[in-house]
C-alpha cells in the first residue's frame, strides 16, 4: 500500500444486498423417481392406460360378485340371452352369465401374463447380467445357448406339454401355459440386459470401482443393474400384453385353460360357435376386453419409456 494513501470512509461503498440471492437455486431438488412420475403423469394416454389396467384389475376380482350369478351357475331355459337387464353381457349356450365369466377370464389372463412376465424378468436379468459381465468366451457360449432356446416355438412346447400331461390327467393348466411361455420368453430380456451391461461396464464409475478392488458381482449389483432399471421396466410392461395375447391365441385355438377354468381366449373360442347363429356378443365382448388390456399395457409402456429417458427431461 502506498504510504500517501489514507484510508478514508468515503473511499468505500456499501454492498448492494438486493442481489445477494441471485445465484441461489430457487427450484426445489426433484429426485429421479418423483420426476419420472411427474413426467408420466403429464402423458394423458399413458395415464389412461394405467387407469384402465387398475380398473380391469379391480373388476377381475370385484366384477365377479356384482351380477348376482356365480361362475358355474347354469340355466338352460335362459340360453343365449342378449345383453340387457337380466344378463348385463348376455348369457352363453349353457345359460351362464357372461359378465361373471368375462371377469373370471380377465383374472386368469392377467395372472398368466403378469406371472410369465415376472419369470421372464427374473431369469432374463440374471442370465443377461452374468453373460454381459463375464468373459468374452463365457458370453459367447451363453448367448448361443439362448439363441437355440429362443428358436423353439412356444406353441410346440405347449402342445407337447399338453399331450404329456393329458396322459397323466392334467391337461393344459395355468402351470403348463406359464411354463411354455417362460421357457423361451426370457431370452429377449436377457439380450436387452446383456447389451446394457456390456455398455455400462466400460463406464467411468464401473472402471473406477474395479480399480479400487470391487468384484464384478458387486459392480453388477451396485452400479449396472440400477442404471438398467429403466429399459428393464419398459420391457416388462410390454412383455405382459405379449404374454396375454399369446395365452389368448392358445385359448382361441383350443390349447388354453381346460374347463371349468376359462381365460379370455377360451371365452372367445367358446363364443365362436355363437357367431354363426347371431350371438356375436359372445365373442365380441371377450375380444374387446383383450384389446383393451393390450392397448393399456402398450401405451403405458410407451409412456414409461419416455418418462425414464433422461434425454427428454425438462
Secondary structure, 3 states (H helix, E strand, C coil): CCCCCCCCHHHCCCCCHHHCCCCCCCCCCCCHHHHHHHHHHHCHHHHHHHHHHHHHHHHHHHHHHCCCCCCCCCCHHHCCCCCCCCCCCCECCCCCEHHHHHHHHHHHHHHHHHHHHHHHHHHHHHHHHHHHHCCHHHHHHHHHHHHHHHCCCHHHHHHHHHHHHHHCCCCCCHHHHHHHHHHHHCHHHHHHHHHHHHHHCCCHHHHHHHHCCCCHHHHHHHHHHHHCHHHHHHHHHHHHHHHHHHHHHHHHCCCCCCCCCCCHHHHHHHHHHHHCCCCCHHHHHHHHHHHHHHHHHHHHHHHHHHHHCHHHCC
